[in-house]
Amino acid sequence: MQWKIIHALMQGKDNCVVMATGYGKSLCYQFPAVYSGGVAVVVSPLISLMQDQVLALKACNIQACFLGSAQKNREVCADMLAGVYRIIYVTPEYVDAGFDVLTTLNNRVGISLFAVDEAHCVSQWGHDFRTTYRRLGSLRKHFPKIPILAVTATATHRVRQDICASLGLRSPEVTITSFDRPNLYLEVKPKIKDILADILPLMTKGPNGKYSTDGSTIIYCPTKKTTDDITLALRGVGINCEKYHAGMTPEQRKKSHETFVCDKVSQRYFNVELIKRSHTTVLVCCIYVTRKVSYYRE
């Protein structure tokens, strides 16, 4: 499946890919850049996601970096323009304000492709809407000869059409995989008002009376306040956990993120996505009828 997409990209063709989590979307944009010696510029919405990808690539001896609107690291920018990195992750806000830098990068090193991750954010019919995603169509205007890959885990037919139109994709190759995940066990329980009454029955109570889970756990929360409340409640009964949301400072989010990735805590409660190989439990504490697609993603 990936080779079909990779081959099309290396032939200069645009692609729209809807591929379930775990099917290997990232390989589709990582391979062409490493193979050709060029650069893949990947647009991603979250710093935590970019940090995870960069750490994984560096572990494979592939040079990568990430740049957001808040990043001011001149050394990273200098290395980028010197051709040190094969994969460069950027936020949509960085693209929106940084076409001059991207043009210089293309002239000096050569951009193999642009990949728009979480491409459902591009669509006016999609969810998790961000205005800068809607303006990513400017990539086509500034770099008409560079192929664009749009990838997401969920997109209806209407959303796929809007993604292709918004990004200015030219006769794109469209790839859609199965969404069946036979390795996942799904269960729905009625929600109780009390936080601990909802969550503690899903954990294991040890002989010392303390609660724990078998491996890493993520709880998706609809708001920052809910995230804070759940974190406080669980810490109150001795559960080692961290939070992660947009109301925290960059330093706080980085510390929380690194603590979780390095397994210094066994649970983490936040309202954004993160890649980690050892998840055993994912809890979604609120399900809304109007957020069915977002619930599926979680």
Backbone torsions as a table, in degrees:
resi	resn	phi	psi	omega
1	MET	NA	-47.9	-179.7
2	GLN	-63.7	-36.9	-176.3
3	TRP	-63.9	-36.9	176.9
4	LYS	-58.1	-43.8	-179.0
5	ILE	-70.0	-46.1	-179.6
6	ILE	-59.9	-45.4	-179.1
7	HIS	-60.9	-42.9	179.4
8	ALA	-63.1	-41.6	179.1
9	LEU	-63.9	-41.9	-178.6
10	MET	-71.4	-14.8	172.6
11	GLN	-90.4	3.0	177.8
12	GLY	85.2	16.7	-177.3
13	LYS	-95.3	143.5	174.8
14	ASP	-74.0	152.6	-179.3
15	ASN	-138.4	141.1	170.2
16	CYS	-120.1	116.0	-172.0
17	VAL	-122.0	124.1	173.4
18	VAL	-112.4	106.7	-170.9
19	MET	-135.8	127.4	-176.8
20	ALA	-60.0	152.4	178.2
21	THR	-56.4	133.0	179.7
22	GLY	95.9	-4.5	-178.6
23	TYR	-87.8	-6.4	174.7
24	GLY	94.4	42.9	179.0
25	LYS	-63.5	-40.3	-173.3
26	SER	-63.4	-31.5	179.0
27	LEU	-60.4	-29.9	-176.6
28	CYS	-63.5	-32.6	178.4
29	TYR	-103.5	-16.8	178.8
30	GLN	-77.9	-41.6	-175.5
31	PHE	-61.7	-49.5	-176.3
32	PRO	-57.0	-40.6	-178.4
33	ALA	-68.5	-43.8	-179.9
34	VAL	-66.1	-41.4	-177.9
35	TYR	-67.5	-41.4	-175.0
36	SER	-87.3	-13.9	-176.7
37	GLY	78.6	11.0	176.8
38	GLY	-92.4	-152.7	-178.3
39	VAL	-131.7	134.4	170.5
40	ALA	-101.7	124.1	176.3
41	VAL	-100.4	117.5	-173.7
42	VAL	-111.8	121.2	178.3
43	VAL	-89.8	122.3	-177.1
44	SER	-135.1	144.3	-172.5
45	PRO	-81.4	-19.5	-170.7
46	LEU	-126.6	133.0	177.7
47	ILE	-59.8	-39.4	-178.5
48	SER	-61.8	-40.2	177.6
49	LEU	-64.4	-42.8	-179.3
50	MET	-65.5	-39.9	178.2
51	GLN	-60.9	-43.4	179.2
52	ASP	-60.9	-46.1	-178.5
53	GLN	-63.6	-42.9	-179.7
54	VAL	-63.6	-43.2	178.5
55	LEU	-61.1	-42.3	-179.3
56	ALA	-66.1	-40.9	-180.0
57	LEU	-67.4	-43.1	179.0
58	LYS	-63.0	-32.8	177.2
59	ALA	-65.2	-23.5	177.3
60	CYS	-97.1	12.3	179.0
61	ASN	65.0	32.8	174.9
62	ILE	-110.5	122.5	-176.9
63	GLN	-72.9	126.5	-178.6
64	ALA	-148.3	159.0	177.4
65	CYS	-151.0	169.3	174.2
66	PHE	-133.4	146.7	-178.8
67	LEU	-134.8	126.9	174.5
68	GLY	-121.4	175.0	-178.4
69	SER	-63.5	-21.6	-179.0
70	ALA	-93.6	-7.8	-178.8
71	GLN	-80.7	128.9	-177.7
72	LYS	-123.5	21.9	-176.0
73	ASN	-74.8	103.7	-176.9
74	ARG	-68.6	-31.5	-179.4
75	GLU	-65.2	-41.8	178.4
76	VAL	-63.0	-43.8	179.2
77	CYS	-62.9	-40.5	178.9
78	ALA	-65.1	-43.0	178.2
79	ASP	-64.5	-37.6	178.7
80	MET	-60.3	-46.4	-178.8
81	LEU	-74.6	-14.2	176.7
82	ALA	-90.4	-1.4	177.0
83	GLY	83.9	21.8	-178.6
84	VAL	-71.4	-36.5	-171.2
85	TYR	-99.7	141.3	174.7
86	ARG	-92.8	-32.7	-179.4
87	ILE	-123.2	126.5	179.4
88	ILE	-124.4	118.0	178.2
89	TYR	-94.5	135.1	179.9
90	VAL	-137.8	153.5	173.3
91	THR	-82.6	158.2	176.0
92	PRO	-61.0	-29.9	177.7
93	GLU	-66.9	-35.9	177.8
94	TYR	-65.1	-43.4	178.1
95	VAL	-61.6	-43.6	-176.6
96	ASP	-58.9	-32.4	-176.8
97	ALA	-108.0	-1.3	-169.4
98	GLY	-125.0	33.9	-179.3
99	PHE	-64.9	-29.6	177.6
100	ASP	-64.0	-42.1	179.7
101	VAL	-66.5	-42.9	179.9
102	LEU	-64.8	-37.2	177.6
103	THR	-64.5	-43.4	177.1
104	THR	-62.2	-42.2	178.5
105	LEU	-60.3	-43.8	-179.8
106	ASN	-65.6	-39.8	-179.7
107	ASN	-69.0	-38.3	-176.0
108	ARG	-85.0	-41.4	-172.5
109	VAL	-112.5	-43.7	-177.4
110	GLY	103.1	116.3	177.4
111	ILE	-91.1	121.5	-178.4
112	SER	-76.0	-38.3	-177.8
113	LEU	-166.0	159.5	168.8
114	PHE	-109.0	132.0	174.7
115	ALA	-117.0	130.5	177.1
116	VAL	-107.7	102.1	179.8
117	ASP	-81.4	157.6	-176.2
118	GLU	51.0	47.3	-170.8
119	ALA	-65.9	-13.6	175.7
120	HIS	-60.0	-25.0	178.5
121	CYS	-65.2	-18.5	179.2
122	VAL	-69.8	-31.7	-168.0
123	SER	-81.0	137.9	175.2
124	GLN	-69.1	-19.0	176.7
125	TRP	-92.6	-7.1	-176.5
126	GLY	-80.8	-170.0	179.5
127	HIS	-118.6	177.2	-177.3
128	ASP	53.0	48.1	-171.9
129	PHE	-67.4	134.6	173.0
130	ARG	-137.4	130.3	-173.9
131	THR	-61.9	-32.6	-179.3
132	THR	-67.2	-29.1	175.3
133	TYR	-63.6	-36.9	-179.3
134	ARG	-66.3	-21.3	-177.9
135	ARG	-95.6	5.0	-179.5
136	LEU	-69.5	-10.8	174.2
137	GLY	-61.2	-17.6	177.6
138	SER	-64.5	-21.3	176.9
139	LEU	-59.1	-40.6	179.6
140	ARG	-65.6	-38.4	-178.8
141	LYS	-69.0	-39.5	-178.6
142	HIS	-80.3	-30.7	-175.8
143	PHE	-132.3	70.0	-172.9
144	PRO	-65.1	-20.8	-175.8
145	LYS	-96.7	-4.6	-177.5
146	ILE	-95.4	126.5	-178.7
147	PRO	-66.0	150.0	179.7
148	ILE	-119.2	132.3	176.2
149	LEU	-112.7	120.9	175.0
150	ALA	-104.5	123.1	-178.0
151	VAL	-128.8	141.1	176.8
152	THR	-158.9	162.6	179.3
153	ALA	-91.4	-19.7	-178.1
154	THR	-144.9	130.0	174.5
155	ALA	-164.9	122.5	175.5
156	THR	-70.3	171.9	179.5
157	HIS	-57.6	-42.4	-179.0
158	ARG	-64.8	-41.7	179.8
159	VAL	-66.6	-40.7	177.9
160	ARG	-59.9	-43.6	178.4
161	GLN	-61.3	-42.0	-178.5
162	ASP	-69.3	-37.6	176.7
163	ILE	-59.5	-49.4	-178.0
164	CYS	-62.1	-40.8	-179.5
165	ALA	-70.4	-42.6	-176.5
166	SER	-66.9	-36.7	-179.5
167	LEU	-86.7	-5.5	179.7
168	GLY	69.0	33.8	-179.8
169	LEU	-67.1	137.7	-177.4
170	ARG	-102.4	112.7	-179.6
171	SER	41.3	57.5	-172.9
172	PRO	-68.7	148.1	168.3
173	GLU	-75.6	125.7	-178.8
174	VAL	-108.1	125.5	-179.1
175	THR	-125.2	127.5	179.8
176	ILE	-130.6	123.7	-179.4
177	THR	-98.4	173.3	175.4
178	SER	-69.5	150.3	178.5
179	PHE	-107.8	7.4	178.6
180	ASP	-69.8	128.3	178.6
181	ARG	-122.6	79.4	-174.7
182	PRO	-63.2	-16.8	-179.7
183	ASN	-82.1	-4.9	-178.1
184	LEU	-100.9	137.9	172.8
185	TYR	-102.4	125.7	-177.5
186	LEU	-114.1	137.9	178.1
187	GLU	-146.3	141.0	178.6
188	VAL	-117.4	130.4	179.6
189	LYS	-125.6	145.9	175.3
190	PRO	-65.4	142.8	-177.1
191	LYS	-88.0	138.2	175.5
192	ILE	-105.9	155.3	-177.0
193	LYS	-65.6	-33.8	-176.1
194	ASP	-80.0	126.8	-176.7
195	ILE	-59.5	-50.9	-175.7
196	LEU	-67.0	-34.4	178.6
197	ALA	-65.1	-28.4	177.7
198	ASP	-76.4	-41.6	-166.7
199	ILE	-97.4	-40.8	-173.8
200	LEU	-60.0	-36.3	177.5
201	PRO	-61.6	-18.0	179.5
202	LEU	-88.6	-0.5	179.9
203	MET	-111.4	173.9	-179.0
204	THR	-104.3	131.7	178.4
205	LYS	-97.2	118.9	-177.6
206	GLY	-79.6	172.4	179.8
207	PRO	-62.0	-22.9	178.1
208	ASN	-85.8	1.8	178.3
209	GLY	88.5	-4.1	-179.1
210	LYS	-88.9	147.5	179.8
211	TYR	-94.8	148.6	176.8
212	SER	-155.6	169.9	176.5
213	THR	-120.8	159.7	179.2
214	ASP	-85.5	81.7	-179.0
215	GLY	101.4	-169.7	-175.2
216	SER	-75.2	144.2	179.8
217	THR	-131.6	138.4	173.8
218	ILE	-118.5	136.0	172.2
219	ILE	-116.3	119.9	176.1
220	TYR	-83.9	130.2	-178.0
221	CYS	-120.7	144.8	-176.6
222	PRO	-77.6	-22.2	-176.9
223	THR	-139.7	163.7	176.0
224	LYS	-64.0	-38.8	-178.9
225	LYS	-63.9	-43.0	178.3
226	THR	-62.2	-39.7	177.7
227	THR	-59.7	-46.8	179.3
228	ASP	-63.0	-44.0	-177.7
229	ASP	-63.2	-43.6	-179.4
230	ILE	-66.1	-41.5	179.2
231	THR	-60.2	-46.6	180.0
232	LEU	-62.9	-42.6	-178.3
233	ALA	-63.7	-43.2	-178.4
234	LEU	-71.8	-38.0	175.3
235	ARG	-63.6	-31.0	-179.2
236	GLY	-65.2	-22.1	177.2
237	VAL	-107.6	18.3	172.1
238	GLY	86.3	14.3	179.7
239	ILE	-87.4	128.6	-178.1
240	ASN	-78.0	107.8	-175.3
241	CYS	-147.1	162.8	177.2
242	GLU	-132.3	164.2	176.7
243	LYS	-120.2	164.7	179.1
244	TYR	-155.9	116.3	175.5
245	HIS	-158.9	172.7	-172.6
246	ALA	-69.2	-13.6	179.0
247	GLY	-81.4	-4.9	179.1
248	MET	-90.0	157.1	177.3
249	THR	-72.8	159.5	176.8
250	PRO	-55.0	-37.9	-179.8
251	GLU	-66.3	-41.7	179.0
252	GLN	-64.8	-42.6	179.9
253	ARG	-65.0	-41.3	179.6
254	LYS	-61.8	-44.6	-179.8
255	LYS	-63.1	-44.2	179.8
256	SER	-63.7	-42.5	179.9
257	HIS	-62.6	-50.5	-177.9
258	GLU	-65.8	-35.6	177.7
259	THR	-61.7	-42.1	-179.4
260	PHE	-70.0	-46.8	-177.8
261	VAL	-61.8	-36.5	-178.3
262	CYS	-86.3	9.1	175.9
263	ASP	62.2	31.8	175.3
264	LYS	-82.2	-14.5	170.9
265	VAL	-131.6	153.5	-177.5
266	SER	-99.0	-13.8	177.4
267	GLN	-132.4	153.0	176.7
268	ARG	-149.0	139.5	-173.5
269	TYR	-128.5	117.7	-173.9
270	PHE	-159.4	178.6	-176.2
271	ASN	-124.3	34.3	172.0
272	VAL	-136.6	173.7	-176.8
273	GLU	-91.3	154.6	177.0
274	LEU	-152.1	145.6	178.2
275	ILE	-94.9	127.7	174.5
276	LYS	-156.5	133.6	-170.1
277	ARG	-75.8	-20.7	-170.9
278	SER	-105.1	23.5	175.9
279	HIS	-62.1	135.7	172.6
280	THR	-117.5	-23.2	-177.8
281	THR	-139.5	135.4	172.4
282	VAL	-127.5	122.8	177.9
283	LEU	-111.0	135.2	174.9
284	VAL	-113.7	110.3	-167.6
285	CYS	-81.8	-12.4	177.1
286	CYS	-143.0	130.7	176.9
287	ILE	-120.2	122.5	179.0
288	TYR	-111.6	141.4	-179.7
289	VAL	-57.8	-36.5	-177.4
290	THR	-77.7	-5.6	-177.0
291	ARG	-117.3	32.3	-174.1
292	LYS	-60.5	-40.3	-179.1
293	VAL	-68.8	-41.5	177.8
294	SER	-62.7	-40.5	177.8
295	TYR	-61.8	-40.9	178.6
296	TYR	-60.3	-43.2	-179.3
297	ARG	-61.4	-43.1	-179.5
298	GLU	-64.2	NA	NA
